[in-house]
Amino acid sequence: MSGQQGRPRRPRRGGAGRTSPGRVVPAVLPQIVLEAVSADTLIATVNGDTVTAAPINRTEVHKTVAELVALLGTPTRVEVREIDGTVHADILTPPPPGPDDPATGEPGRARPAASELVEFAGDGYVPGEDVAVAVILRHTCADHTGHARALLDRTELPDVPGELILLGRISETFTIHRTD
């Protein structure tokens, strides 16, 4: 232990690199970066490569990100870098693959990206703390002001009306939102 004192480390549950049954998360996630060039437009890159020649209008960002995540086919880190220097980040997962094609026996492809991102946010969290998103689909992180934000694809939400909770792991601050 090279001089470290304290409590022993517990083994991780669920196996490293897994998010749900059958879905493996790569050691390094692909990254989509959306950098604001004006109040209305952003430039999108995937792993450092520019996606389009022209900037994307903010009204098209949700559609563009959903299509890119579906094409990548793996959990993807998405960052939005605003003009004022703030950065919003989240990890989005692609839609599950469709059923196998009975005619050809080929594995199903990911469903077309007919998705809609939904934002859930709250304040009062400790800056940088881990914030659970419950129905727990993933975790997000509070920014330097204690503001937490989660972007979810509407297809990830339960089909029945309900509630979603943002829960600060350190501050125990929570924010409740309706999902319908």
MDAnalysis code that builds the backbone (N, CA, C; Angstrom):
import MDAnalysis as mda
import numpy as np

u = mda.Universe.empty(540, n_residues=180, atom_resindex=np.repeat(np.arange(180), 3), trajectory=True)
u.add_TopologyAttr("name", ["N", "CA", "C"] * 180)
u.add_TopologyAttr("resid", np.arange(1, 181))
u.add_TopologyAttr("resname", ["MET", "SER", "GLY", "GLN", "GLN", "GLY", "ARG", "PRO", "ARG", "ARG", "PRO", "ARG", "ARG", "GLY", "GLY", "ALA", "GLY", "ARG", "THR", "SER", "PRO", "GLY", "ARG", "VAL", "VAL", "PRO", "ALA", "VAL", "LEU", "PRO", "GLN", "ILE", "VAL", "LEU", "GLU", "ALA", "VAL", "SER", "ALA", "ASP", "THR", "LEU", "ILE", "ALA", "THR", "VAL", "ASN", "GLY", "ASP", "THR", "VAL", "THR", "ALA", "ALA", "PRO", "ILE", "ASN", "ARG", "THR", "GLU", "VAL", "HIS", "LYS", "THR", "VAL", "ALA", "GLU", "LEU", "VAL", "ALA", "LEU", "LEU", "GLY", "THR", "PRO", "THR", "ARG", "VAL", "GLU", "VAL", "ARG", "GLU", "ILE", "ASP", "GLY", "THR", "VAL", "HIS", "ALA", "ASP", "ILE", "LEU", "THR", "PRO", "PRO", "PRO", "PRO", "GLY", "PRO", "ASP", "ASP", "PRO", "ALA", "THR", "GLY", "GLU", "PRO", "GLY", "ARG", "ALA", "ARG", "PRO", "ALA", "ALA", "SER", "GLU", "LEU", "VAL", "GLU", "PHE", "ALA", "GLY", "ASP", "GLY", "TYR", "VAL", "PRO", "GLY", "GLU", "ASP", "VAL", "ALA", "VAL", "ALA", "VAL", "ILE", "LEU", "ARG", "HIS", "THR", "CYS", "ALA", "ASP", "HIS", "THR", "GLY", "HIS", "ALA", "ARG", "ALA", "LEU", "LEU", "ASP", "ARG", "THR", "GLU", "LEU", "PRO", "ASP", "VAL", "PRO", "GLY", "GLU", "LEU", "ILE", "LEU", "LEU", "GLY", "ARG", "ILE", "SER", "GLU", "THR", "PHE", "THR", "ILE", "HIS", "ARG", "THR", "ASP"])
u.atoms.positions = np.array([
    [0.817, -1.202, 0.000],
    [0.000, 0.000, 0.000],
    [0.851, 1.251, 0.000],
    [2.137, 1.134, -0.089],
    [3.071, 2.254, -0.202],
    [2.764, 3.395, 0.763],
    [2.661, 3.072, 2.038],
    [2.522, 4.095, 3.054],
    [1.129, 4.627, 3.269],
    [0.137, 4.128, 2.536],
    [-1.224, 4.628, 2.725],
    [-1.858, 3.940, 3.914],
    [-2.466, 4.711, 4.764],
    [-3.171, 4.192, 5.927],
    [-4.659, 4.403, 5.713],
    [-5.476, 3.718, 6.466],
    [-6.915, 3.971, 6.388],
    [-7.678, 2.708, 6.085],
    [-8.885, 2.899, 5.713],
    [-9.761, 1.759, 5.506],
    [-9.434, 1.040, 4.199],
    [-9.679, -0.272, 4.181],
    [-9.401, -1.025, 2.961],
    [-10.389, -0.656, 1.863],
    [-9.960, -0.815, 0.642],
    [-10.827, -0.513, -0.495],
    [-11.796, -1.662, -0.702],
    [-13.040, -1.312, -0.975],
    [-14.048, -2.323, -1.272],
    [-14.060, -2.585, -2.770],
    [-14.291, -3.850, -3.167],
    [-14.392, -4.117, -4.600],
    [-15.611, -3.415, -5.184],
    [-15.502, -2.996, -6.419],
    [-16.608, -2.324, -7.087],
    [-17.684, -3.330, -7.425],
    [-18.936, -2.883, -7.305],
    [-20.056, -3.733, -7.670],
    [-20.372, -3.576, -9.146],
    [-20.891, -4.624, -9.738],
    [-21.406, -4.537, -11.098],
    [-20.350, -4.662, -12.174],
    [-19.089, -4.766, -11.839],
    [-18.047, -4.917, -12.842],
    [-17.709, -3.610, -13.504],
    [-16.427, -3.319, -13.599],
    [-15.998, -2.075, -14.229],
    [-16.348, -2.091, -15.700],
    [-16.715, -0.947, -16.216],
    [-16.971, -0.807, -17.630],
    [-18.358, -1.230, -18.075],
    [-19.288, -1.464, -17.158],
    [-20.651, -1.863, -17.543],
    [-21.649, -0.855, -17.008],
    [-22.637, -0.499, -17.829],
    [-23.680, 0.417, -17.376],
    [-24.989, -0.305, -17.183],
    [-25.267, -1.276, -18.007],
    [-26.478, -2.063, -17.902],
    [-26.192, -3.389, -18.577],
    [-27.033, -4.387, -18.358],
    [-26.767, -5.688, -18.956],
    [-26.539, -5.568, -20.457],
    [-25.428, -6.114, -20.912],
    [-25.146, -6.136, -22.336],
    [-24.531, -4.879, -22.909],
    [-24.411, -3.797, -22.159],
    [-23.841, -2.566, -22.686],
    [-22.475, -2.347, -22.056],
    [-21.431, -2.377, -22.869],
    [-20.077, -2.183, -22.386],
    [-19.664, -0.751, -22.678],
    [-19.087, -0.095, -21.674],
    [-18.607, 1.272, -21.831],
    [-17.120, 1.209, -22.144],
    [-16.663, 1.846, -23.226],
    [-15.237, 1.819, -23.540],
    [-14.433, 2.567, -22.486],
    [-13.138, 2.232, -22.386],
    [-12.273, 2.882, -21.399],
    [-12.189, 4.383, -21.644],
    [-12.201, 4.785, -22.892],
    [-12.192, 6.207, -23.244],
    [-13.446, 6.465, -24.072],
    [-14.300, 7.351, -23.566],
    [-15.548, 7.644, -24.262],
    [-15.310, 8.546, -25.465],
    [-16.078, 8.338, -26.542],
    [-16.048, 9.325, -27.622],
    [-16.551, 10.656, -27.060],
    [-16.131, 11.757, -27.661],
    [-16.510, 13.062, -27.128],
    [-17.050, 13.962, -28.230],
    [-18.233, 14.510, -27.954],
    [-18.823, 15.524, -28.820],
    [-18.664, 16.852, -28.090],
    [-18.048, 17.829, -28.752],
    [-17.891, 19.162, -28.161],
    [-18.657, 20.149, -29.033],
    [-19.519, 20.927, -28.374],
    [-20.267, 21.986, -29.046],
    [-19.756, 23.306, -28.491],
    [-19.082, 24.071, -29.329],
    [-18.489, 25.327, -28.877],
    [-19.263, 26.500, -29.467],
    [-19.771, 27.360, -28.580],
    [-20.561, 28.510, -29.016],
    [-19.670, 29.515, -29.739],
    [-20.142, 29.949, -30.898],
    [-19.454, 31.007, -31.635],
    [-20.274, 32.285, -31.625],
    [-21.548, 32.152, -31.265],
    [-22.431, 33.302, -31.065],
    [-23.549, 32.831, -30.151],
    [-24.467, 33.718, -29.837],
    [-25.575, 33.343, -28.954],
    [-26.472, 32.279, -29.596],
    [-26.464, 32.208, -30.930],
    [-27.380, 31.304, -31.631],
    [-26.714, 30.128, -32.325],
    [-25.388, 30.127, -32.442],
    [-24.741, 29.063, -33.216],
    [-23.579, 28.430, -32.462],
    [-23.344, 27.151, -32.795],
    [-22.262, 26.382, -32.189],
    [-21.555, 25.586, -33.276],
    [-20.291, 25.293, -33.024],
    [-19.534, 24.411, -33.905],
    [-19.412, 23.074, -33.201],
    [-19.713, 21.989, -33.918],
    [-19.679, 20.649, -33.333],
    [-18.443, 19.892, -33.817],
    [-17.779, 19.213, -32.874],
    [-16.677, 18.320, -33.218],
    [-16.912, 16.980, -32.547],
    [-16.439, 15.925, -33.180],
    [-16.464, 14.583, -32.600],
    [-15.021, 14.128, -32.527],
    [-14.547, 13.900, -31.310],
    [-13.159, 13.496, -31.071],
    [-12.171, 14.427, -31.775],
    [-12.497, 15.733, -31.774],
    [-11.604, 16.739, -32.345],
    [-11.810, 17.039, -33.812],
    [-12.620, 16.236, -34.504],
    [-12.870, 16.460, -35.931],
    [-14.174, 17.238, -36.099],
    [-14.132, 18.328, -36.889],
    [-15.314, 19.146, -37.123],
    [-16.376, 18.333, -37.862],
    [-17.618, 18.433, -37.400],
    [-18.714, 17.647, -37.970],
    [-19.278, 18.303, -39.219],
    [-19.504, 19.601, -39.185],
    [-20.078, 20.302, -40.339],
    [-19.214, 21.510, -40.678],
    [-19.311, 21.934, -41.928],
    [-18.533, 23.095, -42.363],
    [-19.082, 24.386, -41.769],
    [-20.406, 24.453, -41.619],
    [-21.046, 25.656, -41.083],
    [-21.462, 25.424, -39.634],
    [-21.519, 26.492, -38.846],
    [-22.000, 26.344, -37.461],
    [-23.440, 25.830, -37.427],
    [-23.803, 25.192, -36.316],
    [-25.138, 24.628, -36.125],
    [-25.962, 25.611, -35.312],
    [-27.198, 25.845, -35.738],
    [-28.108, 26.699, -34.982],
    [-28.508, 25.974, -33.703],
    [-28.687, 26.698, -32.602],
    [-29.069, 26.085, -31.324],
    [-30.331, 25.248, -31.417],
    [-31.244, 25.626, -32.314],
    [-32.482, 24.853, -32.448],
    [-32.227, 23.464, -33.026],
    [-31.074, 23.247, -33.665],
    [-30.737, 21.956, -34.275],
    [-29.805, 21.117, -33.405],
    [-29.353, 21.653, -32.270],
    [-28.359, 20.954, -31.459],
    [-28.877, 19.622, -30.940],
    [-30.093, 19.586, -30.400],
    [-30.626, 18.339, -29.842],
    [-30.666, 17.241, -30.901],
    [-31.165, 17.582, -32.064],
    [-31.267, 16.614, -33.160],
    [-29.874, 16.139, -33.584],
    [-28.940, 17.070, -33.742],
    [-27.591, 16.733, -34.174],
    [-26.902, 15.818, -33.168],
    [-26.994, 16.168, -31.879],
    [-26.345, 15.355, -30.843],
    [-26.963, 13.958, -30.793],
    [-28.279, 13.866, -30.850],
    [-28.947, 12.559, -30.816],
    [-28.508, 11.693, -31.991],
    [-28.405, 12.282, -33.178],
    [-27.970, 11.527, -34.352],
    [-26.525, 11.068, -34.201],
    [-25.651, 11.943, -33.705],
    [-24.249, 11.579, -33.535],
    [-24.074, 10.462, -32.509],
    [-24.779, 10.560, -31.381],
    [-24.679, 9.522, -30.344],
    [-25.194, 8.193, -30.895],
    [-26.293, 8.222, -31.653],
    [-26.822, 6.991, -32.249],
    [-25.821, 6.405, -33.242],
    [-25.174, 7.253, -34.038],
    [-24.172, 6.770, -34.999],
    [-22.952, 6.178, -34.297],
    [-22.520, 6.815, -33.207],
    [-21.372, 6.301, -32.468],
    [-21.710, 4.973, -31.803],
    [-22.968, 4.796, -31.406],
    [-23.427, 3.528, -30.870],
    [-22.875, 3.145, -29.515],
    [-22.356, 4.101, -28.767],
    [-21.773, 3.833, -27.449],
    [-21.994, 5.052, -26.564],
    [-21.976, 4.894, -25.240],
    [-22.078, 6.088, -24.389],
    [-21.046, 7.129, -24.819],
    [-21.465, 8.380, -24.850],
    [-20.639, 9.459, -25.396],
    [-20.661, 10.658, -24.466],
    [-19.474, 11.247, -24.209],
    [-19.398, 12.475, -23.418],
    [-19.749, 13.643, -24.333],
    [-20.681, 14.480, -23.877],
    [-21.099, 15.654, -24.647],
    [-20.801, 16.891, -23.815],
    [-20.052, 17.829, -24.390],
    [-19.714, 19.088, -23.717],
    [-20.256, 20.243, -24.530],
    [-20.850, 21.214, -23.835],
    [-21.264, 22.462, -24.466],
    [-20.429, 23.555, -23.813],
    [-19.627, 24.230, -24.625],
    [-18.759, 25.310, -24.134],
    [-19.359, 26.642, -24.582],
    [-19.817, 27.403, -23.584],
    [-20.486, 28.671, -23.869],
    [-19.463, 29.795, -24.058],
    [-19.909, 30.900, -24.647],
    [-19.043, 32.058, -24.891],
    [-18.494, 32.623, -23.586],
    [-19.302, 32.607, -22.515],
    [-18.863, 33.173, -21.230],
    [-17.887, 32.269, -20.478],
    [-17.520, 31.130, -21.070],
    [-16.549, 30.233, -20.445],
    [-17.164, 29.070, -19.671],
    [-18.469, 29.089, -19.441],
    [-19.079, 27.968, -18.726],
    [-19.109, 26.738, -19.625],
    [-19.002, 25.591, -18.982],
    [-19.015, 24.322, -19.702],
    [-20.068, 23.430, -19.061],
    [-20.933, 22.869, -19.882],
    [-21.933, 21.913, -19.427],
    [-21.549, 20.572, -20.042],
    [-21.521, 19.525, -19.233],
    [-21.125, 18.216, -19.744],
    [-22.062, 17.142, -19.231],
    [-22.236, 16.121, -20.026],
    [-23.045, 14.976, -19.636],
    [-22.600, 13.790, -20.477],
    [-23.037, 12.613, -20.072],
    [-22.775, 11.403, -20.847],
    [-24.125, 10.901, -21.339],
    [-24.250, 10.771, -22.659],
    [-25.497, 10.311, -23.263],
    [-25.286, 8.912, -23.833],
    [-26.321, 8.095, -23.735],
    [-26.253, 6.740, -24.273],
    [-27.110, 6.647, -25.525],
    [-26.696, 5.811, -26.482],
    [-27.485, 5.675, -27.701],
    [-28.745, 4.863, -27.429],
    [-29.736, 4.962, -28.326],
    [-30.929, 4.135, -28.151],
    [-30.542, 2.666, -28.294],
    [-31.290, 1.760, -27.643],
    [-30.961, 0.345, -27.778],
    [-31.188, -0.118, -29.208],
    [-30.460, -1.174, -29.639],
    [-30.660, -1.656, -31.004],
    [-32.066, -2.219, -31.170],
    [-32.565, -2.125, -32.378],
    [-33.881, -2.687, -32.670],
    [-33.795, -4.203, -32.715],
    [-34.916, -4.874, -32.895],
    [-34.910, -6.330, -32.945],
    [-34.175, -6.832, -34.186],
    [-33.684, -8.082, -34.115],
    [-33.023, -8.688, -35.267],
    [-33.993, -8.759, -36.442],
    [-33.450, -8.592, -37.644],
    [-34.266, -8.677, -38.851],
    [-34.592, -10.146, -39.111],
    [-35.877, -10.543, -39.017],
    [-36.209, -11.957, -39.188],
    [-35.926, -12.470, -40.600],
    [-35.968, -11.593, -41.606],
    [-35.752, -12.029, -42.984],
    [-34.289, -12.397, -43.241],
    [-33.371, -11.593, -42.711],
    [-31.953, -11.827, -42.988],
    [-31.214, -12.429, -41.799],
    [-31.796, -12.324, -40.605],
    [-31.109, -12.821, -39.409],
    [-30.017, -11.878, -38.928],
    [-29.885, -10.730, -39.610],
    [-28.858, -9.771, -39.208],
    [-29.267, -9.073, -37.924],
    [-28.263, -8.728, -37.090],
    [-28.606, -8.000, -35.862],
    [-29.275, -6.677, -36.198],
    [-30.183, -6.259, -35.323],
    [-30.897, -5.004, -35.528],
    [-29.976, -3.809, -35.416],
    [-30.341, -2.770, -36.109],
    [-29.591, -1.518, -36.031],
    [-30.225, -0.630, -34.976],
    [-29.487, 0.350, -34.553],
    [-30.032, 1.305, -33.583],
    [-31.256, 1.987, -34.196],
    [-32.254, 2.221, -33.340],
    [-33.438, 2.920, -33.815],
    [-33.054, 4.290, -34.330],
    [-33.771, 4.790, -35.324],
    [-33.453, 6.137, -35.797],
    [-33.570, 7.148, -34.659],
    [-32.754, 8.147, -34.731],
    [-32.727, 9.139, -33.660],
    [-33.909, 10.085, -33.780],
    [-35.025, 9.684, -33.189],
    [-36.198, 10.554, -33.110],
    [-36.288, 10.962, -31.654],
    [-35.203, 11.526, -31.159],
    [-35.132, 11.797, -29.735],
    [-35.299, 13.277, -29.449],
    [-35.522, 13.533, -28.184],
    [-35.693, 14.896, -27.716],
    [-35.022, 14.982, -26.353],
    [-34.040, 15.866, -26.240],
    [-33.346, 16.019, -24.963],
    [-34.186, 16.856, -24.014],
    [-34.182, 16.452, -22.741],
    [-34.937, 17.138, -21.704],
    [-33.954, 17.517, -20.610],
    [-34.014, 18.748, -20.136],
    [-33.090, 19.214, -19.096],
    [-33.777, 19.233, -17.739],
    [-33.067, 18.741, -16.722],
    [-33.496, 18.807, -15.329],
    [-32.353, 19.500, -14.591],
    [-32.637, 20.530, -13.806],
    [-31.571, 21.281, -13.150],
    [-31.990, 21.706, -11.756],
    [-31.015, 22.028, -10.919],
    [-31.277, 22.506, -9.567],
    [-30.050, 23.195, -9.006],
    [-30.221, 23.971, -7.962],
    [-29.130, 24.704, -7.339],
    [-28.975, 24.287, -5.881],
    [-27.847, 24.693, -5.278],
    [-27.614, 24.433, -3.870],
    [-26.698, 23.256, -3.623],
    [-26.103, 22.704, -4.679],
    [-25.196, 21.575, -4.545],
    [-23.779, 22.081, -4.255],
    [-22.956, 21.246, -3.665],
    [-21.563, 21.593, -3.407],
    [-20.849, 21.606, -4.759],
    [-20.108, 22.661, -5.086],
    [-19.424, 22.710, -6.376],
    [-18.589, 21.448, -6.615],
    [-18.801, 20.827, -7.765],
    [-18.048, 19.639, -8.156],
    [-18.551, 18.327, -7.584],
    [-19.586, 18.357, -6.749],
    [-20.035, 17.102, -6.138],
    [-20.754, 16.208, -7.139],
    [-20.737, 14.908, -6.883],
    [-21.442, 13.928, -7.685],
    [-22.927, 14.052, -7.381],
    [-23.749, 14.199, -8.417],
    [-25.190, 14.372, -8.250],
    [-25.891, 13.211, -8.955],
    [-26.617, 12.394, -8.183],
    [-27.342, 11.259, -8.748],
    [-28.590, 11.745, -9.466],
    [-28.897, 11.090, -10.578],
    [-30.114, 11.347, -11.323],
    [-30.986, 10.115, -11.122],
    [-32.090, 10.260, -10.388],
    [-32.922, 9.099, -10.054],
    [-34.309, 9.312, -10.626],
    [-34.909, 8.516, -11.296],
    [-34.709, 7.129, -11.593],
    [-33.252, 7.071, -12.045],
    [-32.387, 6.359, -11.309],
    [-30.954, 6.515, -11.540],
    [-30.561, 5.904, -12.882],
    [-30.323, 6.808, -13.820],
    [-29.869, 6.436, -15.150],
    [-28.377, 6.702, -15.276],
    [-27.915, 7.720, -14.554],
    [-26.500, 8.102, -14.584],
    [-26.266, 9.134, -13.498],
    [-25.059, 9.631, -13.407],
    [-24.720, 10.701, -12.474],
    [-24.264, 11.906, -13.280],
    [-24.397, 13.063, -12.697],
    [-23.895, 14.289, -13.285],
    [-23.020, 14.943, -12.228],
    [-22.482, 16.104, -12.505],
    [-21.578, 16.768, -11.575],
    [-22.001, 18.231, -11.424],
    [-21.994, 18.738, -10.202],
    [-22.334, 20.144, -9.969],
    [-21.197, 21.027, -10.491],
    [-21.550, 22.174, -11.063],
    [-20.516, 23.073, -11.572],
    [-19.900, 23.899, -10.440],
    [-19.051, 24.851, -10.795],
    [-18.309, 25.639, -9.804],
    [-19.198, 26.539, -8.943],
    [-20.475, 26.686, -9.325],
    [-21.390, 27.508, -8.520],
    [-22.367, 26.666, -7.712],
    [-22.269, 25.325, -7.845],
    [-23.186, 24.448, -7.133],
    [-24.459, 24.150, -7.918],
    [-24.470, 24.469, -9.203],
    [-25.626, 24.212, -10.064],
    [-25.449, 22.841, -10.715],
    [-26.457, 21.980, -10.610],
    [-26.407, 20.662, -11.239],
    [-27.408, 20.618, -12.376],
    [-27.066, 19.880, -13.438],
    [-27.906, 19.825, -14.627],
    [-27.775, 18.441, -15.243],
    [-28.879, 17.868, -15.672],
    [-28.866, 16.577, -16.364],
    [-29.650, 16.700, -17.656],
    [-29.055, 16.275, -18.756],
    [-29.738, 16.222, -20.038],
    [-30.062, 14.766, -20.316],
    [-31.326, 14.465, -20.516],
    [-31.744, 13.102, -20.798],
    [-32.490, 13.059, -22.108],
    [-32.312, 11.965, -22.822],
    [-33.118, 11.732, -24.004],
    [-34.485, 11.294, -23.507],
    [-35.531, 11.894, -24.026],
    [-36.880, 11.584, -23.548],
    [-37.164, 10.082, -23.632],
    [-36.522, 9.352, -24.567],
    [-36.742, 7.911, -24.681],
    [-36.180, 7.149, -23.482],
    [-35.307, 7.778, -22.685],
    [-34.766, 7.129, -21.489],
    [-35.726, 7.198, -20.305],
    [-36.711, 8.073, -20.373],
    [-37.644, 8.242, -19.268],
    [-38.724, 7.168, -19.308],
    [-39.241, 6.775, -18.144],
    [-40.313, 5.775, -18.119],
    [-41.526, 6.259, -18.920],
    [-42.275, 5.299, -19.479],
    [-43.458, 5.632, -20.275],
    [-44.607, 6.158, -19.428],
    [-44.566, 5.876, -18.135],
    [-45.635, 6.347, -17.249],
    [-45.213, 7.655, -16.599],
    [-46.152, 8.567, -16.325],
    [-45.790, 9.819, -15.662],
    [-45.165, 9.536, -14.298],
    [-44.227, 10.353, -13.900],
    [-43.592, 10.155, -12.609],
    [-42.710, 11.319, -12.248],
    [-41.723, 11.041, -11.409],
    [-40.810, 12.080, -10.947],
    [-39.366, 11.643, -11.128],
    [-38.508, 12.630, -11.258],
    [-37.078, 12.426, -11.367],
    [-36.432, 13.260, -10.270],
    [-35.392, 12.744, -9.639],
    [-34.731, 13.433, -8.532],
    [-33.261, 13.646, -8.865],
    [-32.762, 14.852, -8.611],
    [-31.326, 15.134, -8.604],
    [-30.923, 15.128, -7.134],
    [-29.961, 14.279, -6.750],
    [-29.588, 14.114, -5.350],
    [-28.095, 14.301, -5.167],
    [-27.711, 15.334, -4.403],
    [-26.301, 15.589, -4.115],
    [-25.764, 14.570, -3.134],
    [-24.672, 13.890, -3.496],
    [-24.107, 12.838, -2.658],
    [-23.409, 13.389, -1.420],
    [-22.935, 14.622, -1.470],
    [-22.263, 15.229, -0.315],
    [-23.235, 16.119, 0.445],
    [-23.863, 17.053, -0.258],
    [-24.729, 18.043, 0.381],
    [-26.085, 17.478, 0.783],
    [-26.446, 16.342, 0.196],
    [-27.766, 15.747, 0.385],
    [-28.888, 16.682, -0.100],
    [-28.530, 17.645, -0.927],
    [-29.509, 18.528, -1.550],
    [-30.238, 17.733, -2.618],
    [-31.547, 17.915, -2.723],
    [-32.261, 17.239, -3.787],
    [-33.264, 18.169, -4.442],
    [-33.506, 17.907, -5.719],
    [-34.468, 18.649, -6.514],
    [-35.373, 17.626, -7.187],
    [-36.677, 17.826, -7.099],
    [-37.644, 16.884, -7.674],
    [-38.304, 17.540, -8.889],
    [-38.399, 16.785, -9.978],
    [-39.024, 17.262, -11.212],
    [-40.048, 16.240, -11.695],
    [-41.140, 16.698, -12.268],
    [-42.107, 15.815, -12.943],
    [-41.501, 15.402, -14.289],
    [-41.724, 14.176, -14.713],
    [-41.168, 13.703, -15.984],
    [-42.163, 13.785, -17.129],
    [-43.409, 14.174, -16.861],
    [-44.393, 14.235, -17.933],
    [-44.572, 15.628, -18.466],
])
